[in-house]
């Protein structure tokens, strides 16, 4: 490409990312409750424990079939 050529990134959005026209309807309340650091830590710990259990079960299955 020469230096004269300008390349631009596409700015077109697909339909899933289009903003909603008109905003919320009358009476509709959008509620957002952020996750506290304690809740996030609990979610991560639960996910790690579940993954560890799945890895152990997978390893045991492979060990039996080998």
C-alpha positions, 0 to 999 in steps of 0.5 A: 500500500502506498502512503497516499492510500487511507485505510479506515476501519469499518464502523457499521454495526450488526443488528445485535449491537444497534442502540434501541430507538426511543429508549425505555418504554413508559414505566420500564425501569432498568435496574443495575446492581453491581457485583460486590468484590465478595460476590465476585470472589465467591463466583470465581472460587466456585468456578475454580472448584467446579473446574477442579472437580471436572478435571479430576473426573476427566483424569480418572476416566482417562486413567481407567480407559488407558 
